[in-house]
Amino acid sequence: MKLDRVVVQHVDHDETSQAVVESLVTIGHTTGALVGAEYLETDEGIETF
């Protein structure tokens, strides 16, 4: 199995969302997947990512 990409489309500004984003970024880097963000409309969402 190969993970090609991890894309975050919505992030809430709370501890759970931050932990999930950190985990996804770690998984992406570990597997060599492209990590990106789409449609993060708020500064808080972008900051969390």
mmCIF entry with sequence, helices, sheets and N, C-alpha, C, O atoms, coordinates in Angstrom:
data_MODEL
# 
_entry.id   MODEL 
# 
_entity.id                         1 
_entity.type                       polymer 
_entity.pdbx_number_of_molecules   1 
# 
_entity_poly.entity_id                      1 
_entity_poly.type                           'polypeptide(L)' 
_entity_poly.nstd_linkage                   no 
_entity_poly.nstd_monomer                   no 
_entity_poly.pdbx_seq_one_letter_code       MKLDRVVVQHVDHDETSQAVVESLVTIGHTTGALVGAEYLETDEGIETF 
_entity_poly.pdbx_seq_one_letter_code_can   MKLDRVVVQHVDHDETSQAVVESLVTIGHTTGALVGAEYLETDEGIETF 
_entity_poly.pdbx_strand_id                 A 
# 
loop_
_entity_poly_seq.entity_id 
_entity_poly_seq.num 
_entity_poly_seq.mon_id 
_entity_poly_seq.hetero 
1 1  MET n 
1 2  LYS n 
1 3  LEU n 
1 4  ASP n 
1 5  ARG n 
1 6  VAL n 
1 7  VAL n 
1 8  VAL n 
1 9  GLN n 
1 10 HIS n 
1 11 VAL n 
1 12 ASP n 
1 13 HIS n 
1 14 ASP n 
1 15 GLU n 
1 16 THR n 
1 17 SER n 
1 18 GLN n 
1 19 ALA n 
1 20 VAL n 
1 21 VAL n 
1 22 GLU n 
1 23 SER n 
1 24 LEU n 
1 25 VAL n 
1 26 THR n 
1 27 ILE n 
1 28 GLY n 
1 29 HIS n 
1 30 THR n 
1 31 THR n 
1 32 GLY n 
1 33 ALA n 
1 34 LEU n 
1 35 VAL n 
1 36 GLY n 
1 37 ALA n 
1 38 GLU n 
1 39 TYR n 
1 40 LEU n 
1 41 GLU n 
1 42 THR n 
1 43 ASP n 
1 44 GLU n 
1 45 GLY n 
1 46 ILE n 
1 47 GLU n 
1 48 THR n 
1 49 PHE n 
# 
_struct_asym.id          A 
_struct_asym.entity_id   1 
# 
loop_
_struct_conf.conf_type_id 
_struct_conf.id 
_struct_conf.pdbx_PDB_helix_id 
_struct_conf.beg_label_comp_id 
_struct_conf.beg_label_asym_id 
_struct_conf.beg_label_seq_id 
_struct_conf.pdbx_beg_PDB_ins_code 
_struct_conf.end_label_comp_id 
_struct_conf.end_label_asym_id 
_struct_conf.end_label_seq_id 
_struct_conf.pdbx_end_PDB_ins_code 
_struct_conf.beg_auth_comp_id 
_struct_conf.beg_auth_asym_id 
_struct_conf.beg_auth_seq_id 
_struct_conf.end_auth_comp_id 
_struct_conf.end_auth_asym_id 
_struct_conf.end_auth_seq_id 
_struct_conf.pdbx_PDB_helix_class 
_struct_conf.details 
_struct_conf.pdbx_PDB_helix_length 
HELX_P HELX_P1 AA1 GLU A 15 ? THR A 31 ? GLU A 15 THR A 31 1 ? 17 
HELX_P HELX_P2 AA2 ASP A 43 ? THR A 48 ? ASP A 43 THR A 48 1 ? 6  
# 
_struct_conf_type.id          HELX_P 
_struct_conf_type.criteria    ? 
_struct_conf_type.reference   ? 
# 
_struct_sheet.id               AA1 
_struct_sheet.type             ? 
_struct_sheet.number_strands   2 
_struct_sheet.details          ? 
# 
_struct_sheet_order.sheet_id     AA1 
_struct_sheet_order.range_id_1   1 
_struct_sheet_order.range_id_2   2 
_struct_sheet_order.offset       ? 
_struct_sheet_order.sense        parallel 
# 
loop_
_struct_sheet_range.sheet_id 
_struct_sheet_range.id 
_struct_sheet_range.beg_label_comp_id 
_struct_sheet_range.beg_label_asym_id 
_struct_sheet_range.beg_label_seq_id 
_struct_sheet_range.pdbx_beg_PDB_ins_code 
_struct_sheet_range.end_label_comp_id 
_struct_sheet_range.end_label_asym_id 
_struct_sheet_range.end_label_seq_id 
_struct_sheet_range.pdbx_end_PDB_ins_code 
_struct_sheet_range.beg_auth_comp_id 
_struct_sheet_range.beg_auth_asym_id 
_struct_sheet_range.beg_auth_seq_id 
_struct_sheet_range.end_auth_comp_id 
_struct_sheet_range.end_auth_asym_id 
_struct_sheet_range.end_auth_seq_id 
AA1 1 ARG A 5  ? VAL A 8  ? ARG A 5  VAL A 8  
AA1 2 LEU A 34 ? ALA A 37 ? LEU A 34 ALA A 37 
# 
loop_
_atom_site.group_PDB 
_atom_site.id 
_atom_site.type_symbol 
_atom_site.label_atom_id 
_atom_site.label_alt_id 
_atom_site.label_comp_id 
_atom_site.label_asym_id 
_atom_site.label_entity_id 
_atom_site.label_seq_id 
_atom_site.pdbx_PDB_ins_code 
_atom_site.Cartn_x 
_atom_site.Cartn_y 
_atom_site.Cartn_z 
_atom_site.occupancy 
_atom_site.B_iso_or_equiv 
_atom_site.pdbx_formal_charge 
_atom_site.auth_seq_id 
_atom_site.auth_comp_id 
_atom_site.auth_asym_id 
_atom_site.auth_atom_id 
_atom_site.pdbx_PDB_model_num 
ATOM 1   N N  . MET A 1 1  ? 0.848   -1.174 0.000  1.00 0.00 ? 1  MET A N  1 
ATOM 2   C CA . MET A 1 1  ? 0.000   0.000  0.000  1.00 0.00 ? 1  MET A CA 1 
ATOM 3   C C  . MET A 1 1  ? 0.893   1.237  0.000  1.00 0.00 ? 1  MET A C  1 
ATOM 4   O O  . MET A 1 1  ? 1.904   1.289  0.700  1.00 0.00 ? 1  MET A O  1 
ATOM 5   N N  . LYS A 1 2  ? 0.506   2.224  -0.790 1.00 0.00 ? 2  LYS A N  1 
ATOM 6   C CA . LYS A 1 2  ? 1.246   3.482  -0.831 1.00 0.00 ? 2  LYS A CA 1 
ATOM 7   C C  . LYS A 1 2  ? 0.265   4.635  -0.660 1.00 0.00 ? 2  LYS A C  1 
ATOM 8   O O  . LYS A 1 2  ? -0.771  4.698  -1.322 1.00 0.00 ? 2  LYS A O  1 
ATOM 9   N N  . LEU A 1 3  ? 0.605   5.518  0.218  1.00 0.00 ? 3  LEU A N  1 
ATOM 10  C CA . LEU A 1 3  ? -0.193  6.720  0.431  1.00 0.00 ? 3  LEU A CA 1 
ATOM 11  C C  . LEU A 1 3  ? 0.380   7.810  -0.458 1.00 0.00 ? 3  LEU A C  1 
ATOM 12  O O  . LEU A 1 3  ? 1.540   8.195  -0.308 1.00 0.00 ? 3  LEU A O  1 
ATOM 13  N N  . ASP A 1 4  ? -0.434  8.309  -1.389 1.00 0.00 ? 4  ASP A N  1 
ATOM 14  C CA . ASP A 1 4  ? 0.043   9.313  -2.338 1.00 0.00 ? 4  ASP A CA 1 
ATOM 15  C C  . ASP A 1 4  ? -0.040  10.730 -1.797 1.00 0.00 ? 4  ASP A C  1 
ATOM 16  O O  . ASP A 1 4  ? 0.874   11.532 -1.989 1.00 0.00 ? 4  ASP A O  1 
ATOM 17  N N  . ARG A 1 5  ? -1.152  11.037 -1.111 1.00 0.00 ? 5  ARG A N  1 
ATOM 18  C CA . ARG A 1 5  ? -1.309  12.407 -0.634 1.00 0.00 ? 5  ARG A CA 1 
ATOM 19  C C  . ARG A 1 5  ? -2.222  12.455 0.579  1.00 0.00 ? 5  ARG A C  1 
ATOM 20  O O  . ARG A 1 5  ? -3.094  11.608 0.774  1.00 0.00 ? 5  ARG A O  1 
ATOM 21  N N  . VAL A 1 6  ? -1.988  13.467 1.373  1.00 0.00 ? 6  VAL A N  1 
ATOM 22  C CA . VAL A 1 6  ? -2.830  13.794 2.516  1.00 0.00 ? 6  VAL A CA 1 
ATOM 23  C C  . VAL A 1 6  ? -3.273  15.233 2.307  1.00 0.00 ? 6  VAL A C  1 
ATOM 24  O O  . VAL A 1 6  ? -2.436  16.128 2.187  1.00 0.00 ? 6  VAL A O  1 
ATOM 25  N N  . VAL A 1 7  ? -4.584  15.466 2.263  1.00 0.00 ? 7  VAL A N  1 
ATOM 26  C CA . VAL A 1 7  ? -5.111  16.808 2.029  1.00 0.00 ? 7  VAL A CA 1 
ATOM 27  C C  . VAL A 1 7  ? -6.061  17.170 3.160  1.00 0.00 ? 7  VAL A C  1 
ATOM 28  O O  . VAL A 1 7  ? -7.001  16.433 3.457  1.00 0.00 ? 7  VAL A O  1 
ATOM 29  N N  . VAL A 1 8  ? -5.810  18.294 3.777  1.00 0.00 ? 8  VAL A N  1 
ATOM 30  C CA . VAL A 1 8  ? -6.678  18.807 4.833  1.00 0.00 ? 8  VAL A CA 1 
ATOM 31  C C  . VAL A 1 8  ? -7.569  19.877 4.220  1.00 0.00 ? 8  VAL A C  1 
ATOM 32  O O  . VAL A 1 8  ? -7.078  20.823 3.604  1.00 0.00 ? 8  VAL A O  1 
ATOM 33  N N  . GLN A 1 9  ? -8.889  19.726 4.388  1.00 0.00 ? 9  GLN A N  1 
ATOM 34  C CA . GLN A 1 9  ? -9.815  20.684 3.790  1.00 0.00 ? 9  GLN A CA 1 
ATOM 35  C C  . GLN A 1 9  ? -10.535 21.537 4.818  1.00 0.00 ? 9  GLN A C  1 
ATOM 36  O O  . GLN A 1 9  ? -11.039 22.607 4.477  1.00 0.00 ? 9  GLN A O  1 
ATOM 37  N N  . HIS A 1 10 ? -10.597 21.103 6.039  1.00 0.00 ? 10 HIS A N  1 
ATOM 38  C CA . HIS A 1 10 ? -11.259 21.895 7.080  1.00 0.00 ? 10 HIS A CA 1 
ATOM 39  C C  . HIS A 1 10 ? -10.566 21.614 8.403  1.00 0.00 ? 10 HIS A C  1 
ATOM 40  O O  . HIS A 1 10 ? -10.305 20.461 8.744  1.00 0.00 ? 10 HIS A O  1 
ATOM 41  N N  . VAL A 1 11 ? -10.274 22.657 9.134  1.00 0.00 ? 11 VAL A N  1 
ATOM 42  C CA . VAL A 1 11 ? -9.626  22.509 10.434 1.00 0.00 ? 11 VAL A CA 1 
ATOM 43  C C  . VAL A 1 11 ? -10.353 23.387 11.439 1.00 0.00 ? 11 VAL A C  1 
ATOM 44  O O  . VAL A 1 11 ? -10.509 24.590 11.229 1.00 0.00 ? 11 VAL A O  1 
ATOM 45  N N  . ASP A 1 12 ? -10.795 22.779 12.527 1.00 0.00 ? 12 ASP A N  1 
ATOM 46  C CA . ASP A 1 12 ? -11.332 23.556 13.639 1.00 0.00 ? 12 ASP A CA 1 
ATOM 47  C C  . ASP A 1 12 ? -10.163 23.993 14.508 1.00 0.00 ? 12 ASP A C  1 
ATOM 48  O O  . ASP A 1 12 ? -9.135  23.317 14.558 1.00 0.00 ? 12 ASP A O  1 
ATOM 49  N N  . HIS A 1 13 ? -10.316 25.110 15.185 1.00 0.00 ? 13 HIS A N  1 
ATOM 50  C CA . HIS A 1 13 ? -9.230  25.637 16.011 1.00 0.00 ? 13 HIS A CA 1 
ATOM 51  C C  . HIS A 1 13 ? -9.393  25.120 17.438 1.00 0.00 ? 13 HIS A C  1 
ATOM 52  O O  . HIS A 1 13 ? -9.775  25.859 18.346 1.00 0.00 ? 13 HIS A O  1 
ATOM 53  N N  . ASP A 1 14 ? -9.096  23.846 17.610 1.00 0.00 ? 14 ASP A N  1 
ATOM 54  C CA . ASP A 1 14 ? -9.164  23.242 18.938 1.00 0.00 ? 14 ASP A CA 1 
ATOM 55  C C  . ASP A 1 14 ? -8.056  22.199 19.059 1.00 0.00 ? 14 ASP A C  1 
ATOM 56  O O  . ASP A 1 14 ? -7.384  21.876 18.079 1.00 0.00 ? 14 ASP A O  1 
ATOM 57  N N  . GLU A 1 15 ? -7.874  21.680 20.261 1.00 0.00 ? 15 GLU A N  1 
ATOM 58  C CA . GLU A 1 15 ? -6.770  20.750 20.504 1.00 0.00 ? 15 GLU A CA 1 
ATOM 59  C C  . GLU A 1 15 ? -6.902  19.468 19.696 1.00 0.00 ? 15 GLU A C  1 
ATOM 60  O O  . GLU A 1 15 ? -5.902  18.937 19.212 1.00 0.00 ? 15 GLU A O  1 
ATOM 61  N N  . THR A 1 16 ? -8.126  18.962 19.542 1.00 0.00 ? 16 THR A N  1 
ATOM 62  C CA . THR A 1 16 ? -8.322  17.727 18.790 1.00 0.00 ? 16 THR A CA 1 
ATOM 63  C C  . THR A 1 16 ? -7.928  17.910 17.331 1.00 0.00 ? 16 THR A C  1 
ATOM 64  O O  . THR A 1 16 ? -7.226  17.070 16.768 1.00 0.00 ? 16 THR A O  1 
ATOM 65  N N  . SER A 1 17 ? -8.369  18.992 16.721 1.00 0.00 ? 17 SER A N  1 
ATOM 66  C CA . SER A 1 17 ? -8.018  19.254 15.322 1.00 0.00 ? 17 SER A CA 1 
ATOM 67  C C  . SER A 1 17 ? -6.516  19.421 15.154 1.00 0.00 ? 17 SER A C  1 
ATOM 68  O O  . SER A 1 17 ? -5.938  18.914 14.192 1.00 0.00 ? 17 SER A O  1 
ATOM 69  N N  . GLN A 1 18 ? -5.888  20.118 16.071 1.00 0.00 ? 18 GLN A N  1 
ATOM 70  C CA . GLN A 1 18 ? -4.442  20.299 15.997 1.00 0.00 ? 18 GLN A CA 1 
ATOM 71  C C  . GLN A 1 18 ? -3.727  18.958 16.083 1.00 0.00 ? 18 GLN A C  1 
ATOM 72  O O  . GLN A 1 18 ? -2.765  18.723 15.352 1.00 0.00 ? 18 GLN A O  1 
ATOM 73  N N  . ALA A 1 19 ? -4.186  18.079 16.967 1.00 0.00 ? 19 ALA A N  1 
ATOM 74  C CA . ALA A 1 19 ? -3.564  16.764 17.112 1.00 0.00 ? 19 ALA A CA 1 
ATOM 75  C C  . ALA A 1 19 ? -3.752  15.929 15.846 1.00 0.00 ? 19 ALA A C  1 
ATOM 76  O O  . ALA A 1 19 ? -2.831  15.233 15.417 1.00 0.00 ? 19 ALA A O  1 
ATOM 77  N N  . VAL A 1 20 ? -4.940  15.997 15.249 1.00 0.00 ? 20 VAL A N  1 
ATOM 78  C CA . VAL A 1 20 ? -5.203  15.249 14.018 1.00 0.00 ? 20 VAL A CA 1 
ATOM 79  C C  . VAL A 1 20 ? -4.320  15.760 12.886 1.00 0.00 ? 20 VAL A C  1 
ATOM 80  O O  . VAL A 1 20 ? -3.743  14.964 12.146 1.00 0.00 ? 20 VAL A O  1 
ATOM 81  N N  . VAL A 1 21 ? -4.208  17.073 12.744 1.00 0.00 ? 21 VAL A N  1 
ATOM 82  C CA . VAL A 1 21 ? -3.363  17.640 11.690 1.00 0.00 ? 21 VAL A CA 1 
ATOM 83  C C  . VAL A 1 21 ? -1.910  17.233 11.897 1.00 0.00 ? 21 VAL A C  1 
ATOM 84  O O  . VAL A 1 21 ? -1.235  16.852 10.940 1.00 0.00 ? 21 VAL A O  1 
ATOM 85  N N  . GLU A 1 22 ? -1.419  17.308 13.124 1.00 0.00 ? 22 GLU A N  1 
ATOM 86  C CA . GLU A 1 22 ? -0.039  16.899 13.402 1.00 0.00 ? 22 GLU A CA 1 
ATOM 87  C C  . GLU A 1 22 ? 0.171   15.438 13.029 1.00 0.00 ? 22 GLU A C  1 
ATOM 88  O O  . GLU A 1 22 ? 1.203   15.089 12.454 1.00 0.00 ? 22 GLU A O  1 
ATOM 89  N N  . SER A 1 23 ? -0.789  14.583 13.348 1.00 0.00 ? 23 SER A N  1 
ATOM 90  C CA . SER A 1 23 ? -0.681  13.163 13.009 1.00 0.00 ? 23 SER A CA 1 
ATOM 91  C C  . SER A 1 23 ? -0.674  12.952 11.499 1.00 0.00 ? 23 SER A C  1 
ATOM 92  O O  . SER A 1 23 ? 0.120   12.165 10.983 1.00 0.00 ? 23 SER A O  1 
ATOM 93  N N  . LEU A 1 24 ? -1.564  13.660 10.785 1.00 0.00 ? 24 LEU A N  1 
ATOM 94  C CA . LEU A 1 24 ? -1.614  13.519 9.331  1.00 0.00 ? 24 LEU A CA 1 
ATOM 95  C C  . LEU A 1 24 ? -0.324  13.988 8.671  1.00 0.00 ? 24 LEU A C  1 
ATOM 96  O O  . LEU A 1 24 ? 0.156   13.361 7.727  1.00 0.00 ? 24 LEU A O  1 
ATOM 97  N N  . VAL A 1 25 ? 0.231   15.076 9.159  1.00 0.00 ? 25 VAL A N  1 
ATOM 98  C CA . VAL A 1 25 ? 1.495   15.569 8.605  1.00 0.00 ? 25 VAL A CA 1 
ATOM 99  C C  . VAL A 1 25 ? 2.607   14.560 8.868  1.00 0.00 ? 25 VAL A C  1 
ATOM 100 O O  . VAL A 1 25 ? 3.431   14.306 7.989  1.00 0.00 ? 25 VAL A O  1 
ATOM 101 N N  . THR A 1 26 ? 2.640   13.990 10.052 1.00 0.00 ? 26 THR A N  1 
ATOM 102 C CA . THR A 1 26 ? 3.645   12.972 10.380 1.00 0.00 ? 26 THR A CA 1 
ATOM 103 C C  . THR A 1 26 ? 3.495   11.753 9.482  1.00 0.00 ? 26 THR A C  1 
ATOM 104 O O  . THR A 1 26 ? 4.485   11.240 8.960  1.00 0.00 ? 26 THR A O  1 
ATOM 105 N N  . ILE A 1 27 ? 2.262   11.287 9.298  1.00 0.00 ? 27 ILE A N  1 
ATOM 106 C CA . ILE A 1 27 ? 2.015   10.142 8.417  1.00 0.00 ? 27 ILE A CA 1 
ATOM 107 C C  . ILE A 1 27 ? 2.464   10.473 6.995  1.00 0.00 ? 27 ILE A C  1 
ATOM 108 O O  . ILE A 1 27 ? 3.107   9.654  6.337  1.00 0.00 ? 27 ILE A O  1 
ATOM 109 N N  . GLY A 1 28 ? 2.129   11.659 6.529  1.00 0.00 ? 28 GLY A N  1 
ATOM 110 C CA . GLY A 1 28 ? 2.532   12.059 5.183  1.00 0.00 ? 28 GLY A CA 1 
ATOM 111 C C  . GLY A 1 28 ? 4.034   12.064 5.009  1.00 0.00 ? 28 GLY A C  1 
ATOM 112 O O  . GLY A 1 28 ? 4.550   11.544 4.019  1.00 0.00 ? 28 GLY A O  1 
ATOM 113 N N  . HIS A 1 29 ? 4.736   12.645 5.959  1.00 0.00 ? 29 HIS A N  1 
ATOM 114 C CA . HIS A 1 29 ? 6.197   12.704 5.864  1.00 0.00 ? 29 HIS A CA 1 
ATOM 115 C C  . HIS A 1 29 ? 6.812   11.314 5.972  1.00 0.00 ? 29 HIS A C  1 
ATOM 116 O O  . HIS A 1 29 ? 7.792   11.017 5.289  1.00 0.00 ? 29 HIS A O  1 
ATOM 117 N N  . THR A 1 30 ? 6.252   10.464 6.818  1.00 0.00 ? 30 THR A N  1 
ATOM 118 C CA . THR A 1 30 ? 6.781   9.114  7.008  1.00 0.00 ? 30 THR A CA 1 
ATOM 119 C C  . THR A 1 30 ? 6.608   8.260  5.758  1.00 0.00 ? 30 THR A C  1 
ATOM 120 O O  . THR A 1 30 ? 7.485   7.467  5.417  1.00 0.00 ? 30 THR A O  1 
ATOM 121 N N  . THR A 1 31 ? 5.486   8.421  5.080  1.00 0.00 ? 31 THR A N  1 
ATOM 122 C CA . THR A 1 31 ? 5.191   7.592  3.907  1.00 0.00 ? 31 THR A CA 1 
ATOM 123 C C  . THR A 1 31 ? 5.637   8.224  2.597  1.00 0.00 ? 31 THR A C  1 
ATOM 124 O O  . THR A 1 31 ? 5.534   7.600  1.541  1.00 0.00 ? 31 THR A O  1 
ATOM 125 N N  . GLY A 1 32 ? 6.125   9.445  2.654  1.00 0.00 ? 32 GLY A N  1 
ATOM 126 C CA . GLY A 1 32 ? 6.536   10.131 1.439  1.00 0.00 ? 32 GLY A CA 1 
ATOM 127 C C  . GLY A 1 32 ? 5.377   10.721 0.659  1.00 0.00 ? 32 GLY A C  1 
ATOM 128 O O  . GLY A 1 32 ? 5.520   11.062 -0.515 1.00 0.00 ? 32 GLY A O  1 
ATOM 129 N N  . ALA A 1 33 ? 4.232   10.842 1.309  1.00 0.00 ? 33 ALA A N  1 
ATOM 130 C CA . ALA A 1 33 ? 3.047   11.386 0.644  1.00 0.00 ? 33 ALA A CA 1 
ATOM 131 C C  . ALA A 1 33 ? 3.138   12.904 0.551  1.00 0.00 ? 33 ALA A C  1 
ATOM 132 O O  . ALA A 1 33 ? 3.812   13.556 1.347  1.00 0.00 ? 33 ALA A O  1 
ATOM 133 N N  . LEU A 1 34 ? 2.453   13.437 -0.426 1.00 0.00 ? 34 LEU A N  1 
ATOM 134 C CA . LEU A 1 34 ? 2.312   14.875 -0.566 1.00 0.00 ? 34 LEU A CA 1 
ATOM 135 C C  . LEU A 1 34 ? 1.337   15.351 0.500  1.00 0.00 ? 34 LEU A C  1 
ATOM 136 O O  . LEU A 1 34 ? 0.238   14.810 0.622  1.00 0.00 ? 34 LEU A O  1 
ATOM 137 N N  . VAL A 1 35 ? 1.724   16.348 1.264  1.00 0.00 ? 35 VAL A N  1 
ATOM 138 C CA . VAL A 1 35 ? 0.858   16.898 2.309  1.00 0.00 ? 35 VAL A CA 1 
ATOM 139 C C  . VAL A 1 35 ? 0.445   18.294 1.885  1.00 0.00 ? 35 VAL A C  1 
ATOM 140 O O  . VAL A 1 35 ? 1.292   19.134 1.580  1.00 0.00 ? 35 VAL A O  1 
ATOM 141 N N  . GLY A 1 36 ? -0.863  18.543 1.866  1.00 0.00 ? 36 GLY A N  1 
ATOM 142 C CA . GLY A 1 36 ? -1.327  19.850 1.427  1.00 0.00 ? 36 GLY A CA 1 
ATOM 143 C C  . GLY A 1 36 ? -2.610  20.255 2.104  1.00 0.00 ? 36 GLY A C  1 
ATOM 144 O O  . GLY A 1 36 ? -3.241  19.478 2.820  1.00 0.00 ? 36 GLY A O  1 
ATOM 145 N N  . ALA A 1 37 ? -2.971  21.474 1.860  1.00 0.00 ? 37 ALA A N  1 
ATOM 146 C CA . ALA A 1 37 ? -4.207  22.025 2.416  1.00 0.00 ? 37 ALA A CA 1 
ATOM 147 C C  . ALA A 1 37 ? -4.988  22.677 1.289  1.00 0.00 ? 37 ALA A C  1 
ATOM 148 O O  . ALA A 1 37 ? -4.415  23.321 0.410  1.00 0.00 ? 37 ALA A O  1 
ATOM 149 N N  . GLU A 1 38 ? -6.296  22.504 1.324  1.00 0.00 ? 38 GLU A N  1 
ATOM 150 C CA . GLU A 1 38 ? -7.177  23.125 0.344  1.00 0.00 ? 38 GLU A CA 1 
ATOM 151 C C  . GLU A 1 38 ? -8.319  23.796 1.077  1.00 0.00 ? 38 GLU A C  1 
ATOM 152 O O  . GLU A 1 38 ? -8.840  23.263 2.057  1.00 0.00 ? 38 GLU A O  1 
ATOM 153 N N  . TYR A 1 39 ? -8.699  24.939 0.611  1.00 0.00 ? 39 TYR A N  1 
ATOM 154 C CA . TYR A 1 39 ? -9.905  25.613 1.087  1.00 0.00 ? 39 TYR A CA 1 
ATOM 155 C C  . TYR A 1 39 ? -9.879  25.963 2.570  1.00 0.00 ? 39 TYR A C  1 
ATOM 156 O O  . TYR A 1 39 ? -10.934 26.012 3.201  1.00 0.00 ? 39 TYR A O  1 
ATOM 157 N N  . LEU A 1 40 ? -8.719  26.205 3.135  1.00 0.00 ? 40 LEU A N  1 
ATOM 158 C CA . LEU A 1 40 ? -8.659  26.657 4.528  1.00 0.00 ? 40 LEU A CA 1 
ATOM 159 C C  . LEU A 1 40 ? -8.935  28.148 4.512  1.00 0.00 ? 40 LEU A C  1 
ATOM 160 O O  . LEU A 1 40 ? -8.045  28.953 4.238  1.00 0.00 ? 40 LEU A O  1 
ATOM 161 N N  . GLU A 1 41 ? -10.174 28.507 4.807  1.00 0.00 ? 41 GLU A N  1 
ATOM 162 C CA . GLU A 1 41 ? -10.638 29.873 4.585  1.00 0.00 ? 41 GLU A CA 1 
ATOM 163 C C  . GLU A 1 41 ? -10.323 30.837 5.718  1.00 0.00 ? 41 GLU A C  1 
ATOM 164 O O  . GLU A 1 41 ? -10.308 32.049 5.506  1.00 0.00 ? 41 GLU A O  1 
ATOM 165 N N  . THR A 1 42 ? -10.074 30.329 6.899  1.00 0.00 ? 42 THR A N  1 
ATOM 166 C CA . THR A 1 42 ? -9.858  31.228 8.024  1.00 0.00 ? 42 THR A CA 1 
ATOM 167 C C  . THR A 1 42 ? -8.391  31.246 8.423  1.00 0.00 ? 42 THR A C  1 
ATOM 168 O O  . THR A 1 42 ? -7.668  30.273 8.205  1.00 0.00 ? 42 THR A O  1 
ATOM 169 N N  . ASP A 1 43 ? -7.959  32.343 9.000  1.00 0.00 ? 43 ASP A N  1 
ATOM 170 C CA . ASP A 1 43 ? -6.588  32.433 9.491  1.00 0.00 ? 43 ASP A CA 1 
ATOM 171 C C  . ASP A 1 43 ? -6.336  31.391 10.570 1.00 0.00 ? 43 ASP A C  1 
ATOM 172 O O  . ASP A 1 43 ? -5.237  30.845 10.657 1.00 0.00 ? 43 ASP A O  1 
ATOM 173 N N  . GLU A 1 44 ? -7.351  31.107 11.400 1.00 0.00 ? 44 GLU A N  1 
ATOM 174 C CA . GLU A 1 44 ? -7.188  30.106 12.453 1.00 0.00 ? 44 GLU A CA 1 
ATOM 175 C C  . GLU A 1 44 ? -6.942  28.724 11.851 1.00 0.00 ? 44 GLU A C  1 
ATOM 176 O O  . GLU A 1 44 ? -6.097  27.973 12.338 1.00 0.00 ? 44 GLU A O  1 
ATOM 177 N N  . GLY A 1 45 ? -7.676  28.392 10.799 1.00 0.00 ? 45 GLY A N  1 
ATOM 178 C CA . GLY A 1 45 ? -7.480  27.102 10.148 1.00 0.00 ? 45 GLY A CA 1 
ATOM 179 C C  . GLY A 1 45 ? -6.103  26.987 9.537  1.00 0.00 ? 45 GLY A C  1 
ATOM 180 O O  . GLY A 1 45 ? -5.451  25.949 9.652  1.00 0.00 ? 45 GLY A O  1 
ATOM 181 N N  . ILE A 1 46 ? -5.658  28.044 8.889  1.00 0.00 ? 46 ILE A N  1 
ATOM 182 C CA . ILE A 1 46 ? -4.325  28.055 8.288  1.00 0.00 ? 46 ILE A CA 1 
ATOM 183 C C  . ILE A 1 46 ? -3.262  27.961 9.368  1.00 0.00 ? 46 ILE A C  1 
ATOM 184 O O  . ILE A 1 46 ? -2.287  27.226 9.214  1.00 0.00 ? 46 ILE A O  1 
ATOM 185 N N  . GLU A 1 47 ? -3.438  28.694 10.457 1.00 0.00 ? 47 GLU A N  1 
ATOM 186 C CA . GLU A 1 47 ? -2.479  28.660 11.558 1.00 0.00 ? 47 GLU A CA 1 
ATOM 187 C C  . GLU A 1 47 ? -2.398  27.260 12.167 1.00 0.00 ? 47 GLU A C  1 
ATOM 188 O O  . GLU A 1 47 ? -1.309  26.778 12.477 1.00 0.00 ? 47 GLU A O  1 
ATOM 189 N N  . THR A 1 48 ? -3.549  26.610 12.338 1.00 0.00 ? 48 THR A N  1 
ATOM 190 C CA . THR A 1 48 ? -3.566  25.263 12.892 1.00 0.00 ? 48 THR A CA 1 
ATOM 191 C C  . THR A 1 48 ? -2.826  24.301 11.988 1.00 0.00 ? 48 THR A C  1 
ATOM 192 O O  . THR A 1 48 ? -2.070  23.452 12.458 1.00 0.00 ? 48 THR A O  1 
ATOM 193 N N  . PHE A 1 49 ? -3.049  24.437 10.655 1.00 0.00 ? 49 PHE A N  1 
ATOM 194 C CA . PHE A 1 49 ? -2.372  23.561 9.712  1.00 0.00 ? 49 PHE A CA 1 
ATOM 195 C C  . PHE A 1 49 ? -0.886  23.807 9.740  1.00 0.00 ? 49 PHE A C  1 
ATOM 196 O O  . PHE A 1 49 ? -0.138  23.159 9.008  1.00 0.00 ? 49 PHE A O  1 
# 
